[in-house]
């Protein structure tokens, strides 16, 4: 993991960017996502400020993958140094500051990571020569032993990490293929999302999600790293109309949570490709793996193993092993649609199909309190044909307690979860 800083201005943007910060990793050690901040050392504390730039599209050469950012180092803090945060393919969180990299727990923030690494630098085998104090030799041999032990512990930590990478090397080629594919697919735009982009373009300026902005941002960039930005954007587009609001955003956040269950799972290439193609059976398999590993995080899982049953070779969806017990082979069945659910879907398709014959922009929410008859369905169709011609906000109560139609309560394309005061049914 290498971080370089160059003193240069961003060409042709009008911003005051004056540092080019680049983090690079070897091809054998791909990462999921990376972001950075600036650390300004004062006499009493460490100040953290943002780069002011979300990062350029990653690029590659024969040896490494490069993640480049622009940053503004103010004239009042010319010695501000970057601190980088990244997650490897095992889901481990790391911070890199002043050329020292350390693994941290998932809830460690920027300030705490900078403080811990800075303290280690000051008290470790390489004292901080910029602090103004002259380095002093250890008081006795005991101090030297402590320093040596700290260095050995650091080496052991990296050896353990390299062993984890070696164990997971079976998936390295597929993960690199994902990265290469995404780099080529996103040649016209940024690889990574920013919170500002998600907040404005996906949530429409507001959010009712329980997830924090950092969690949402991480989820979007993880899914984009797997499948590309085009795939992420396509999840909220229907018939050329882009949806906004909590619902499409929550889908990506949920997708990232499910995909994390595949970290450490071998032979996932086929499953990931089917997920990329939006195969509903593959999503059912992913949910099954997620549920199994959520309750058993130490379980060993292999996707689509080849098994000989009698004289035939079979390939179940996945197999799992817990605490050394024999393998359990799993076939996931995507639940069939019930007759009642199929009837409801047909009625919905009749209503939503009317959109193709309507002109202009409008938003309609239909709340049904019971299943409509054929005649009542025709009545709703007639109301849609007539109501779509105006952009006014109004509400129609359907006869016989059938339900309510809310016109243009939200901007067209926005998916906002609003029950409009309708009571929640418990049955």
Secondary structure, DSSP 8 states (H G I E B T S, - for coil): -EEEEEE---TTS-S---EEEEEEEETTS-EEEEEEEEEEE-SS-EEEEE-S------EE-SSEEEEEEEE---GGGTT-EEEEEEEETT--EEEEETTEEEEE-TT--HHHHHHHHHHHHHHSSS--TTSSS-----SSHHHHHHHHHHHHHHHHHHHHHHHHHHHGGGGHHHHHHHHHHHHHHTTTS-SS--HHHIIIIISTT----SS-HHHHHHHHHHHHHHH-HHHHHHTTEETTEE-EEHHHHHHHHHHHHHHHTTTT-BS-HHHHHHHHTT-HHHHHHHHHHHHHHHH-TT-EEEES--EEETTEEE--SEEEE-TT---EEE--------HHHHHHHHHHHHHHGGGGG--S---EEEEESS---HHHHHHHHHHHHHHTT----EEEE-GGG-EEEEESSS-TTEE----TT------
